[in-house]
Amino acid sequence: MRIRILCLSADSKGLSGLCIFIASSCLTLVDAGQAAATTDEALPPSTTASAMVPASSNPVSLNPQQMINSIDPRDDSLLYKQRGLYQQAISAIRMGSRRKAEQLKTALLGYPLLPYIELEQLRARLRRVQPDTIQQFINTHIDSPIGEQLRNQYLNQRMQRNRWQDFLALYRKESATKEQRCYHADAVWQSGQQQQANELARLLWLNQTSMPEQCDPVFHRLRKAGGINQQLAWQRFELAVIAGENQLARYLVRYLKPKTARKAQQLHELYRNPGRLNKHSQHDFRDPKQQKILSASLTKLAKIKPETAFKALDTYRQQDRLPQALLAELYAQVGLYLAHSGKMTDSLDQFPLELRDYPKLIEARARFSIQQQDWSATLILLNLLPKESKRKPVWQYWRAVSLLSNNEPAEQAAARSILNALSLQRDFYGYLAAARLNKPQQLQAQMQPVSSDSVENLLATPATGRIRELIALGETIQARREWFHLTRDFSTREHQVTAIIARSWHWHDMAIRAYAQARAWNEVEGRFPLAYPEHFSSNALLSGIPLSLSLAVARKESAFWPQARSPVGAQGLMQLMPETGKLAAKNLGIMFEKGLDLTDPVINIRLGSWYLGRLIRRFDHNRVIALAAYNAGPTRVSKWLNRALPVDVWIESIPYRETRDYVQTTLVYASIYADRLGQKQAMITPSERAHFSPDWSVSLSATPESEAVSSSGQL
C-alpha cells in the first residue's frame, strides 16, 4: 500500500503542521453492525447536539475546494518511526514478550494508537482480568469503539467458561449478541432469579429464527416450568412459517396438541405451496389461529400469480370465510401485485375498498394507466392521492404530461407551470421536465464555506489521529469503526466538516455519506468525485462506453467503496456478481486460479467496464436499456422491453421498483458526471429516445416564467 502524508499549508490560519496521512486504497470493510450506506439519498442527518471541539471566535472560512487544495504534501519521519515501533509492540505482545512490549510502549508515549497497545495487552491476559479492570478501560476510552469491542470479547470468553458472575457484571443489553442474550437469561437463573430468568426466556422464545445453543437450557427450564403454553408455541410457529424457517416450523409442531398440530402442518404446507389456497375448503380467514398464515400465504401467492390470488380471494369472500376487517387490506395487497405485473383488470374497479385509503394502490394503478397512456384515468387517479403524495416530483410530472394530452388552453398553461417548476430541480423528473421545455438541465452546484478552525479542531481530536494512523497501517476495518463512533452524534454542520476531511483523504464513500448527513445536496464536486480517474478513463475507452456512465454506475452501486457487498453477493466498486466477473475475465484473457478479487478497484473497474460495454452494444448503444439490464439482467429486460412506448413511459412502467429507481438515478448521475467532465449532455439523448416511440407526447418551448421549487429529493 502506498502511503502519502498530506499537511495543511500555512495559508489556512493556524493549520500549518497538521498532517493527514492518506492510504492509496482506504475504502474498506465496515463492521457488520455498522453498515455504511452506498446510496446517500436514504441517509437522514443527525440532529443531536454538537460533539466537535468548538471553533474559535474568528474562524477563516474557505470553500471546500480551497480547503482541499490547501493541503500540501510533506513528510513526517517521527510518525513513520512510531508506526514501526507500534507494529513491533503489537507483535511482541502476541508473542508473549511482555518486557519488550513495555519498553516499546514507553517509547510510544503520545502516539495516537497507544490505546490499541493497551487493548492488546488486556486481550493477552483476558482469562485473568477482573470485570472492574475491563470497565475502567471502557470508561477511559469512551471516545473509541475499542472499549465495547473488549467488553464483547470478555463476555464471550466468560460465557464459554460459564463464569456467570463476571458475565453479569459487564453484560449490556443494548450491544448484546443473540448468544449473549441467551446466556444472560441462563446466568440470571444461576444467580437465583428464576422469575426474571423465565420472563427473559419468553422474550427469547418469540423469535422467528432458530436460536443459538446457549438458549437450549433456557428453553428447557421454561418448558419444564410450564412456561411454553399452547398459545406461546403457536405464536412462534406462526413467526417461523411466515419467515420461511421451514426446519424450525417443523420442529415447533411437537409443542402443539395433536389436533392443533395437524392444522399447523396443513398451514405450513399451504404457505410453502400457496397455490392450494383455492383448493382447500377447510381454510377459514375468520379463525384467529389460521388468519396470519393464510394472509401471508395469499400475499405470497399474489407475488407469483396475482390473478390466481384474486380468484382465491373472491372465492373466500363469497363463501363468507373472510372477516370484514381484513377484506380491504387483502384486496389492496392483491391489487398492488396485479398492477405491478401489468395484469390490471376491469374487476379491480369493483374491489370492496375505499381507494383513497390506499395511496400505494393508487400509485400502482396510476403507473398502469401511464403504461396504457390513458391520460384521463391517470388524472383521476392522481387526484385521489393525499396532498403529500401529490407533491412528489413523479406525480407532478405525470400530472403535467396528462394535462398536455388535452388541448384546452387552461390545462396547457397548468402543465407548463408544473414543468417550469420541476425543471429547476436536479432529479430525474426535473431533467425530464427541462427536456420537454427545451431548457437546460439545472446542476445547481454550490459550495458552502467551511470554517478552517472547525477542520483544525476536528483534526486535532485523538479520534481523528487514531483514524489517520489506522488507515496508514492498513487497519481499515478498525478505521471505519472509529469513524462511525466519532461521527455518530454529529450535527449537520459537523458532518460538513467531516466531509471535507474524508475528501482530502480520498475516502470517497465516507465523504459522500457525510455530505448526505449534512444535507449538503448542492456540493456536487464532493458528492460526485472523479474517483480512480486513470482506471475509469482508460477502461471506458477500451470498452467503448462513456466515462460519465461508468462513473455513474460505480457512484450508484457502491459510492466508490471497493469492499461493498450486496445481500445477493455482488462485490466491489461496480457491484459485480462472481459469475459475471469470471465471464468478463475470460473474455479479457485475465487468468485466475483461486478466484477473482472483485474488491480490488483495478480489477473491478476493468471487468465492470467490459460488462457494461457488452450491454451497451447488445442494446443498440442505448444507455437507458443497458442500465436496466445491468441491474435486473438482460433476459428480464428483453421481456419488459416495449419500444412502442415513449422512453419516459417505458421507464415508469419497469415492473421492479428497484430497477426503475436504479435507471432513473443512474441516468441523472451520468448527466452530472458529463457536466463535471466538461460535456453538455441531455439526461436521455435524442438517439436514445428514438429507439422508443417517436411520440414523446407533447413538448413545449421554454418560457421565461418559472416557479420556485423546493430542492427536496434532489440528486
C-alpha positions, 0 to 999 in steps of 0.5 A: 500500500502506498502511503502519502502524508498530506499537511495543511499549508500555512495559508489556512490560519493556524493549520500549518503542521497538521498532517493527514496521512492518506492510504492509496486504497482506504475504502474498506470493510465496515463492521457488520453492525455498522453498515455504511450506506452506498446510496446517500439519498436514504441517509437522514442527518443527525440532529443531536447536539454538537460533539466537535471541539468548538471553533474559535471566535474568528474562524477563516472560512474557505470553500471546500475546494480551497480547503482541499487544495490547501493541503500540501504534501510533506513528510513526517519521519517521527510518525513513520518511526512510531508506526514501526515501533507500534507494529513491533509492540503489537507483535511482541505482545502476541508473542508473549514478550511482555518486557519488550512490549513495555519498553516499546510502549514507553517509547510510544508515549503520545502516539495516537494508537497507544490505546490499541497497545493497551487493548492488546495487552488486556486481550493477552491476559483476558482469562485473568482480568477482573470485570472492574479492570475491563470497565475502567478501560471502557470508561477511559476510552469512551471516545473509541469503539475499542472499549465495547469491542473488549467488553464483547470479547470478555463476555464471550470468553466468560460465557464459554467458561460459564463464569456467570458472575463476571458475565453479569457484571459487564453484560449490556443489553443494548450491544448484546449478541443473540448468544449473549442474550441467551446466556444472560437469561441462563446466568440470571437463573444461576444467580437465583432469579428464576422469575426474571430468568423465565420472563427473559426466556419468553422474550427469547422464545418469540423469535422467528429464527432458530436460536443459538445453543446457549438458549437450549437450557433456557428453553428447557427450564421454561418448558419444564416450568410450564412456561411454553403454553399452547398459545406461546408455541403457536405464536412462534410457529406462526413467526417461523412459517411466515419467515420461511424457517421451514426446519424450525416450523417443523420442529415447533409442531411437537409443542402443539396438541395433536389436533392443533398440530395437524392444522399447523402442518396443513398451514405450513404446507399451504404457505410453502405451496400457496397455490392450494389456497383455492383448493382447500375448503377447510381454510377459514380467514375468520379463525384467529389461529389460521388468519396470519398464515393464510394472509401471508400465504395469499400475499405470497401467492399474489407475488407469483400469480396475482390473478390466481390470488384474486380468484382465491380471494373472491372465492373466500369472500363469497363463501363468507370465510373472510372477516370484514376487517381484513377484506380491504387490506387483502384486496389492496395487497392483491391489487398492488401485485396485479398492477405491478405485473401489468395484469390490471383488470376491469374487476379491480374497479369493483374491489370492496375498498375505499381507494383513497385509503390506499395511496400505494394502490393508487400509485400502482394503478396510476403507473398502469394507466401511464403504461396504457397512456390513458391520460384521463384515468391517470388524472383521476387517479392522481387526484385521489392521492393525499396532498403529500403524495401529490407533491412528489416530483413523479406525480407532478410530472405525470400530472403535467404530461396528462394535462398536455394530452388535452388541448384546452388552453387552461390545462396547457398553461397548468402543465407548463407551470408544473414543468417550469417548476420541476425543471429547476430541480436536479432529479430525474423528473426535473431533467425530464421536465427541462427536456420537454421545455427545451431548457437546460438541465439545472446542476445547481452546484454550490459550495458552502464555506467551511470554517478552517478552525472547525477542520483544525479542531476536528483534526486535532481530536485523538479520534481523528489521529487514531483514524489517520494512523489506522488507515496508514497501517492498513487497519481499515476495518478498525478505521471505519469503526472509529469513524462511525463512533466519532461521527455518530452524534454529529450535527449537520454542520459537523458532518460538513466538516467531516466531509471535507476531511474524508475528501482530502483523504480520498475516502470517497464513500465516507465523504459522500455519506457525510455530505448526505448527513449534512444535507449538503445536496448542492456540493456536487464536486464532493458528492460526485468525485472523479474517483480512480480517474486513470482506471475509469478513463482508460477502461471506458475507452477500451470498452467503448462506453462513456466515462460519465456512465461508468462513473455513474454506475460505480457512484450508484452501486457502491459510492466508490467503496471497493469492499461493498457487498450486496445481500445477493453477493455482488462485490466491489466498486461496480457491484459485480456478481462472481459469475459475471466477473469470471465471464468478463475475465475470460473474455479479457484473457485475465487468468485466475486460479483461486478466484477473482478479487472483485474488491480490488478497484483495478480489477473491478473497474476493468471487468465492470467496464467490459460488462457494461460495454457488452450491454451497451452494444447488445442494446443498440448503444442505448444507455437507458436499456443497458442500465436496466439490464445491468441491474435486473439482467438482460433476459428480464429486460428483453421481456419488459422491453416495449419500444412502442412506448415513449422512453419516459413511459417505458421507464415508469412502467419497469415492473421492479421498483428497484430497477426503475429507481436504479435507471432513473438515478443512474441516468441523472448521475451520468448527466452530472458526471458529463457536466463535471467532465466538461460535456453538455449532455441531455439526461436521455439523448435524442438517439436514445429516445428514438429507439422508443416511440417517436411520440414523446407526447407533447413538448413545449418551448421554454418560457421565461416564467418559472416557479420556485421549487423546493430542492427536496429529493434532489440528486 
